[in-house]
Amino acid sequence: MKLYIRLYIVFLWLGCAYFANLYKTIVNMYNGEIRYNENKENSDTF
């Protein structure tokens, strides 16, 4: 029974790590697009 609990915890931890990485990538992509647009606007004004 303890083996099943350990496996459950490991899979839960892996799932959390996977979703955290996915969330970070999405946030980084979103921030990157915003920075790119801001830089483009600044270069146009200058």
N, CA and C atoms as a LAMMPS dump frame, in Angstrom:
ITEM: TIMESTEP
0
ITEM: NUMBER OF ATOMS
138
ITEM: BOX BOUNDS ff ff ff
-5.0000000000000000e+02 5.0000000000000000e+02
-5.0000000000000000e+02 5.0000000000000000e+02
-5.0000000000000000e+02 5.0000000000000000e+02
ITEM: ATOMS id mol type element x y z
1 1 1 N 0.827 -1.2 0
2 1 2 C 0 0 0
3 1 3 C 0.871 1.264 0
4 2 1 N 1.99 1.221 0.728
5 2 2 C 2.862 2.396 0.761
6 2 3 C 3.457 2.677 -0.615
7 3 1 N 3.69 1.611 -1.392
8 3 2 C 4.246 1.798 -2.728
9 3 3 C 3.291 2.623 -3.59
10 4 1 N 1.997 2.311 -3.504
11 4 2 C 1.022 3.055 -4.29
12 4 3 C 0.987 4.517 -3.867
13 5 1 N 1.103 4.766 -2.582
14 5 2 C 1.1 6.151 -2.097
15 5 3 C 2.323 6.891 -2.628
16 6 1 N 3.477 6.221 -2.608
17 6 2 C 4.692 6.857 -3.124
18 6 3 C 4.562 7.154 -4.61
19 7 1 N 4.041 6.192 -5.373
20 7 2 C 3.867 6.415 -6.805
21 7 3 C 2.92 7.582 -7.049
22 8 1 N 1.837 7.642 -6.269
23 8 2 C 0.863 8.718 -6.417
24 8 3 C 1.522 10.07 -6.153
25 9 1 N 2.346 10.143 -5.109
26 9 2 C 3.026 11.399 -4.772
27 9 3 C 3.997 11.788 -5.883
28 10 1 N 4.733 10.801 -6.407
29 10 2 C 5.695 11.092 -7.477
30 10 3 C 4.978 11.609 -8.718
31 11 1 N 3.89 10.95 -9.115
32 11 2 C 3.158 11.401 -10.298
33 11 3 C 2.541 12.772 -10.069
34 12 1 N 2.055 13.014 -8.867
35 12 2 C 1.478 14.318 -8.54
36 12 3 C 2.553 15.397 -8.647
37 13 1 N 3.751 15.106 -8.113
38 13 2 C 4.848 16.072 -8.146
39 13 3 C 5.287 16.348 -9.583
40 14 1 N 5.382 15.269 -10.393
41 14 2 C 5.77 15.444 -11.793
42 14 3 C 4.727 16.278 -12.535
43 15 1 N 3.461 16.022 -12.258
44 15 2 C 2.394 16.795 -12.892
45 15 3 C 2.479 18.265 -12.52
46 16 1 N 2.732 18.54 -11.241
47 16 2 C 2.85 19.932 -10.79
48 16 3 C 4.039 20.604 -11.458
49 17 1 N 5.168 19.91 -11.534
50 17 2 C 6.361 20.478 -12.162
51 17 3 C 6.097 20.745 -13.643
52 18 1 N 5.402 19.818 -14.311
53 18 2 C 5.102 19.981 -15.733
54 18 3 C 4.228 21.206 -15.963
55 19 1 N 3.159 21.341 -15.152
56 19 2 C 2.26 22.476 -15.339
57 19 3 C 2.943 23.784 -14.962
58 20 1 N 3.844 23.756 -13.975
59 20 2 C 4.58 24.969 -13.6
60 20 3 C 5.477 25.409 -14.752
61 21 1 N 6.157 24.462 -15.391
62 21 2 C 7.015 24.795 -16.533
63 21 3 C 6.183 25.315 -17.697
64 22 1 N 5.031 24.686 -17.939
65 22 2 C 4.146 25.127 -19.008
66 22 3 C 3.691 26.558 -18.751
67 23 1 N 3.31 26.839 -17.495
68 23 2 C 2.862 28.18 -17.12
69 23 3 C 3.976 29.2 -17.318
70 24 1 N 5.205 28.831 -16.922
71 24 2 C 6.343 29.743 -17.088
72 24 3 C 6.586 30.034 -18.564
73 25 1 N 6.505 29.003 -19.402
74 25 2 C 6.757 29.216 -20.834
75 25 3 C 5.706 30.149 -21.416
76 26 1 N 4.437 29.939 -21.048
77 26 2 C 3.367 30.793 -21.569
78 26 3 C 3.583 32.235 -21.119
79 27 1 N 3.917 32.421 -19.843
80 27 2 C 4.142 33.776 -19.321
81 27 3 C 5.335 34.423 -20.013
82 28 1 N 6.409 33.669 -20.222
83 28 2 C 7.588 34.216 -20.891
84 28 3 C 7.267 34.599 -22.33
85 29 1 N 6.511 33.773 -23.035
86 29 2 C 6.12 34.092 -24.404
87 29 3 C 5.274 35.358 -24.424
88 30 1 N 4.328 35.46 -23.478
89 30 2 C 3.446 36.625 -23.412
90 30 3 C 4.254 37.888 -23.131
91 31 1 N 5.169 37.822 -22.164
92 31 2 C 6.011 38.975 -21.839
93 31 3 C 6.929 39.317 -23.005
94 32 1 N 7.448 38.311 -23.679
95 32 2 C 8.318 38.547 -24.821
96 32 3 C 7.586 39.282 -25.934
97 33 1 N 6.329 38.914 -26.195
98 33 2 C 5.553 39.592 -27.224
99 33 3 C 5.315 41.042 -26.839
100 34 1 N 5.023 41.28 -25.566
101 34 2 C 4.785 42.652 -25.115
102 34 3 C 6.06 43.476 -25.271
103 35 1 N 7.198 42.927 -24.848
104 35 2 C 8.467 43.649 -24.972
105 35 3 C 8.784 43.924 -26.442
106 36 1 N 8.526 42.945 -27.294
107 36 2 C 8.814 43.117 -28.723
108 36 3 C 7.976 44.261 -29.29
109 37 1 N 6.691 44.297 -28.94
110 37 2 C 5.817 45.357 -29.437
111 37 3 C 6.249 46.714 -28.899
112 38 1 N 6.642 46.779 -27.624
113 38 2 C 7.083 48.05 -27.043
114 38 3 C 8.355 48.533 -27.725
115 39 1 N 9.295 47.624 -27.963
116 39 2 C 10.54 48.014 -28.623
117 39 3 C 10.27 48.507 -30.043
118 40 1 N 9.336 47.865 -30.726
119 40 2 C 9.005 48.27 -32.087
120 40 3 C 8.419 49.683 -32.077
121 41 1 N 7.526 49.962 -31.123
122 41 2 C 6.916 51.289 -31.042
123 41 3 C 7.968 52.341 -30.702
124 42 1 N 8.88 52.011 -29.771
125 42 2 C 9.918 52.97 -29.393
126 42 3 C 10.839 53.265 -30.573
127 43 1 N 11.194 52.248 -31.336
128 43 2 C 12.088 52.464 -32.467
129 43 3 C 11.377 53.31 -33.526
130 44 1 N 10.056 53.17 -33.658
131 44 2 C 9.323 53.975 -34.632
132 44 3 C 9.304 55.441 -34.204
133 45 1 N 9.121 55.696 -32.899
134 45 2 C 9.04 57.083 -32.432
135 45 3 C 10.403 57.755 -32.534
136 46 1 N 11.467 57.044 -32.2
137 46 2 C 12.796 57.634 -32.301
138 46 3 C 13.275 57.566 -33.748
